[in-house]
Amino acid sequence: MSAPHTAIVIGAGVVGVSSAYALARRGVEVTLVERRDGPALETSHANGAQLSYLYTDALANPALISQMPKLALGLVPAFRLRWRTDPDYLRWLGGFIANCTDSRFRKNTLTALQLALESRVAMEELTCHHDVEFGFRNAGKMHVYRSARAWQAAQAVAAMKAQPGVVQRALSLKQAIAIEPALEQAADGILGVLHSPEEAVGDPHSFACAMQDLLTKQLGTTAYFGRLVTDIALRDDEAEVVLDDGDRLSADIVIDCSGAEGGRLLRRHGHRLPIIPMKGYSFTAPAVDGSPSVSITDVEARVVFTRLKAGVRVAGLADLGNADRSIDGKRMATLLETARASLPEGAAFDEAAGFWCGLRPMTPDATPRIARPHPRLAYNLGHGVLGWTMAMGSAERLARLIVN
Ligand SMILES: Cc1cc2nc3c(=O)[nH]c(=O)nc-3n(C[C@H](O)[C@H](O)[C@H](O)COP(=O)(O)OP(=O)(O)OC[C@H]3O[C@@H](n4cnc5c(N)ncnc54)[C@H](O)[C@@H]3O)c2cc1C
């Protein structure tokens, strides 16, 4: 079968715009269809902004099993498990628990690492060839550990990931403070710091907007915003998407990049992907003298601090199985409290703004689903906690499935 000349990409989050770019730069004429009024207005909008190419540790891990009873009872503020009885959710939970073994954790973490390293290369190429402004910067990243067990485990995982291109150093608190003085105020109880000096940051919403500009002005892409795709039709000679007003668009192939919706449009075609939402929150507060320049992740508190042009982005909380897109004030208050406790002078918390929540599209094994199950249908879905990090590499993999 000849390579497609035209493609419709559903969804303009970071994965959709990156996929559109990977195809368009290979000469495919792309149409981008997005239900919101602009790019990256859902999960890609105000995430942690970290391009975490080396911290690909799968969420399903052996230590989590012992925490399950506490999670189920709602006793871990940063991580909630919502009980639902639908078969897809229960199947997903079963798959997730099956991935909490040493061997699966190792496999999933290294599989994600490979994709993240490909993403780093693809992002470097993009920024070399195009003037896309999104505050991209090699900020470096520090993971801080307050329990001996977690610190030991982190060093073992870092050793497991050791390979060319992976620079991670175990530092004492004193060594870490010499690099990032902001950690001085967080000193209580920190036993060790894992430093990844080459990790990057960038604002995902600015990225998606800049990519849309590049796509439409330089690469011939047509973008439709405010248009919901309600169905996909596949025929021998073309694929079609049906829009909510009944209009139809056709192309040689349709690619589903609809994020946390989990490939709902694919079900009619016999593909049920194991994707469920995990809700998270963020806010952005003005930077102050004590704000970190290096990205900081407080591992036990599950909160991240990222210095952006707009201020300090603070993100965290993991509400598994929660698909409600509205902001829960209590959960936002938990994030604020957690951030203050972790890095008390890390930002002007009293002036926090940009309160936001998003649904991470989770798979049980922390790896996305990128496939072309039909000559006229492909998908790039399920990027979980690392979609911003993995977007560019996933897009390249997708494009290679479509254009040889
Ligand atoms: C609190 C939080 C912090 C995070 N921090 C980080 C981080 O620091 N680093 C990192 O790498 N990742 C992070 N993530 C994860 C990352 O944000 C996601 O994995 C990523 O945004 C997923 O991108 P996406 O393009 O698949 O989904 P989305 O951004 O949700 O894009 C999907 C798009 O498809 C559109 N769509 C859906 N259905 C239809 C339809 N039927 N018709 C038309 N359009 C449709 C939606 O409107 C949406 O715009 C974080 C997530 C959260 C919630």
The ligand as an ORCA input file, in Angstrom:
! r2SCAN-3c Opt
* xyz 0 1
  C      -0.825     17.941     37.080
  C      -0.098     17.368     35.884
  C       1.274     17.555     35.779
  C       1.972     17.009     34.707
  N       3.302     17.276     34.565
  C       3.994     16.776     33.509
  C       5.377     17.088     33.350
  O       5.959     17.863     34.104
  N       6.035     16.505     32.311
  C       5.415     15.651     31.446
  O       6.072     15.124     30.567
  N       4.083     15.397     31.533
  C       3.363     15.929     32.555
  N       2.026     15.657     32.684
  C       1.384     14.737     31.725
  C       1.033     15.434     30.406
  O       0.446     16.685     30.680
  C       0.095     14.570     29.558
  O       0.612     13.267     29.440
  C      -0.063     15.179     28.156
  O      -0.492     16.507     28.239
  C      -1.037     14.385     27.299
  O      -1.086     15.035     26.059
  P      -2.156     14.654     24.968
  O      -1.886     15.504     23.785
  O      -2.182     13.172     24.798
  O      -3.559     15.005     25.652
  P      -4.352     16.410     25.704
  O      -3.450     17.526     26.006
  O      -5.517     16.207     26.592
  O      -4.824     16.589     24.214
  C      -5.895     15.848     23.659
  C      -6.718     16.826     22.860
  O      -7.704     16.111     22.129
  C      -8.877     16.892     22.107
  N      -9.994     15.986     21.843
  C     -10.380     14.932     22.597
  N     -11.421     14.307     22.017
  C     -11.702     15.001     20.880
  C     -12.675     14.849     19.857
  N     -13.559     13.836     19.885
  N     -12.693     15.742     18.832
  C     -11.790     16.758     18.802
  N     -10.840     16.950     19.738
  C     -10.800     16.069     20.761
  C      -8.927     17.518     23.495
  O      -9.728     18.669     23.524
  C      -7.450     17.807     23.759
  O      -7.096     19.117     23.409
  C       1.279     16.212     33.733
  C      -0.098     16.054     33.825
  C      -0.799     16.629     34.884
  C      -2.288     16.459     34.964
*
